[in-house]
Amino acid sequence: MKPLSIIHILIAAALGAACATGGGETASPAPTPTAVEAAPVPEPTPTVRPDRAPLNYGPRSADGLQAILSTGDLGVGLNRFGFVMTSQRGFVTEPAAKLKTRHAPAGGEFGGAVQQADAIFQPWPYGNRGMYAAELDFDRPGTWKVEIAIDNPDGFPLSAELVFEVEATPSAPAVGDPAIPSVTRTLADVESLAELSTGSLQDEDLYRITLAQAVGNGKPTVVVFASPAFCANAVCGPQVETLQQLKDAHEGEANFVHVDFYDNPHEIQGDLDRARISPVVVEWSLPSIEWTFVIDAGGTITARFEGFATLAELETALQPLL
């Protein structure tokens, strides 16, 4: 719903007549009353629901391919760049894709290729689908395009493209930033796990300490922000399961924390209009529904994953910190 318009209110400033000063002097005549317009009240900024952020779809190519950006929070520097590919037959799952990036100056055309990279297909836990991921380094903000080419068993490459924006700095904390020591809720704060998380996975180990305690206790930390039962992309639940698998493999070596995207999961009952975004999600400035961060023992973010992160990706990010 759009915010209501603000009615500007005019305030009449009537100035009283001055008193006589004595000694026979006549008081100065009172100034003529004037109407003064009040300073406009700023209209409230509409609240953006990160759980309802629109997806960035590329055009459908002549080959019938279409790319969907999975990692919209991109900033200058090195980024994990992810996208899903679909065709008229469903999800594309070839092992790799070749990427070329081009930059367009303001009001200008896209220039020559700035970089080339291979994107590796990262399968999701359930179903025949997944995301392509690559490390891309953007040297300037602005409008960028990625050209995607995929070899296929028919012997000719398939192609698609995506146009997207790169900001000077991303919205969510970046690699190299200090982790925000948020005081998240734990088992000690609630009567049941249903107040901390949705979904069928109920692992108490993921809610024993606050994120602030984890960041400050001298161990590496992996934190997942996701709502398992109320997620639009169908992999928030598997992401928490992946966190549990990582915890089981490295129990005692690191902290593993899950923060539900919603502050009231037990009250939603399938109706997201009831949902309140977690204040921790707001504190971390997360612009989309699913995030994982890997944090070193000193509290510095060493890896960030927007969208689903596979167990292999998280293992690779965590191992150097152990």
Buried (B, 14 or more C-beta within 10 A) or exposed (E): EEEEEEEEEEEEEEEEEEEEEEEEEEEEEEEEEEEEEEEEEEEEEEEEEBBEBEEBEBEBBEBEBBBBBBBBBBBBBEBBBBBBBBBEEEBBEEEEBBBBBBBBEEEEEBEEEBBEBEBBBBBBBEEEBBBBBBEBEBEEBBBBBBBBBBBEEEEEEBBBBBBBEBEEEBBBBBBEBEBBBBEBBBBEEEEEBEBBBBBEBEBEBBBBBBBBBBBBEEBBBBBBBBBBBBBBBEBBBBBBBBBBBBBEEBEEEBBBBBBBBBBEBBEBEEEEEEBEBBEBBEBBEBBBBBBBBBBBBEBBBBBBBBBBBBBEBBEEBBEEBE
